[in-house]
């Protein structure tokens, strides 16, 4: 939890490759997520959205840092706290906000909602609601990349609460056994919903150490530092690309809000001091900004300009979502069967739906 | 016509599809080096090697989820459950991920997988190994379920299932693996049976016996008894495919005979036959001369006792005949 950067990773080769523009874009990418989530919260509380809303605020450096490493055959899949990964994968705020609004122009045509953002064209495979349920899928995406003879990998994200699910352990075993280029990223924000790490997991020192049981490489990463995230995850990515071997990474991070916005006890299981400390001393956006200011890469003026642009982008996304029509009733039975949607012979043979 | 065993008809389907499409990969417990727990995949590993025929650990959630993930990239995994009864340890993958992926992504993703294996009682292996979950999985929109009764249907449906771009769950039967039947020669062309097409296995005029899987053979046996001992000419409709369902063939038969008995190895509560019964009353109410009757597995977990399971718990021709006579 309290992992702090003891080493300067800015000079890691993968970080030396970053241009000033790249570094500013990493800032912009995190700022986009932060602002998108803040606006989502506002609109959710305003009653414009249904369901749950799991905010990524505080964890931005994890999705942004890891996904900044990805090439054309690298894929990503995550759980229900998926907005950050979606935006960092290159999805537009418009399609994401429209999905939250349940509108037809949402990325999943209003069928997935907050927990199920998808963009296969950007190698982003969701957005999954069941804790740990996505971990075999991430394994399969990496298996698929290898099967097809491509040099690629899959970043499969999960929370610290998911590490006790059986499907995850089955996935770790197969990943090492079959030499599958999957990188499991535990985003350890300290709490599985309202239950702290020490109350939910049996472990020695770190969670990622469980990888040793499977003879798998592992590492612990200070998730608040983009340089460290990129440096250590790049090692794992190279291992996946070159050796077709998996890695289990634990990225320590923190969420400012509750498990979801509906988390009634968000202020009870954590002290206000703990949250305040993270906001003040460990905020990934502030840390990166401070770093880039010190490096002379960023100025207050540029940062201000970026934040202004991002604010406008979010407002445009809200306007887009509000203008997007509600899906028609007929869409309820669309996107169920590929063969039906594509009007194939198979899709037209036999009864597929059993409505009254 | 040449004959094949049911298991060999399935193997021929795999072999042909492995040849046709490089992305088809068979995986499951003991499917490769062991030649399959029921010898369905015998010889395929020697022929196709490690990449195409994959032995997995006993880890159903892990390898089925892996297959679903890979299918989104265009790999076409055909995954064996040694018994369909083991579905329960992979249930999240089978119903949340495979069935809902396309929907949750608004049609952006699809999962062209096949999950297959035996789903039947009758071999005295107790409750945990005798589940018949075809009705259960057919209840999830997004999934397709087929249940072949003959070697030819097994081959033809399996080939269609592998080519289908949606998840298809194929329910086979250990009691049928050794059954012999006519299967068209590959030299006479590509043999496929579309999903969603029932087959009238025996024409008749007096009553419709509607079944799927091995229950079709029970229905055929009952039809012979009815003809020989009671002068009743029963028609036997084999659903073959549960979802999509060929309701046209079902209703046509009922409209012709005006009576129906459904034979279904599922448990009676909300089983496949329950769904079809409600469809018959809805669509053929005025054509019916008697209530629709069912013969299902007796409503208890699968019993071990050899003296009871097949003769008394599973559907039998005797029970089918009794139900027919009750509404003659």
Interface residues (C-beta under 8 A of the other chain):
Chain A: X75 X77 X106 X107 X108 X109 X110 X111 X112 X116 X118 X119 X120 X121 X125 X126 X127 X128 X129 X130 X133 X134 X135 X136 X137 X138 X139 X140 X141 X142 X143 X144 X145 X147 X148 X154 X166 X167 X170 X171 X173 X174 X177 X333 X334 X335 X336 X337 X338 X339 X341 X342 X345 X346 X349 X350 X351 X352 X353 X354
Chain B: X23 X25 X51 X56 X57 X59 X61 X62 X63 X64 X65 X66 X67 X68 X69 X70 X71 X72 X73 X74 X75 X92 X93 X96 X97 X101 X102 X103 X104 X105 X106 X107 X108 X109 X110 X112 X141 X142 X144 X160 X164 X165 X166 X194 X195 X196 X197 X241 X243 X244 X245 X246 X247 X275 X279
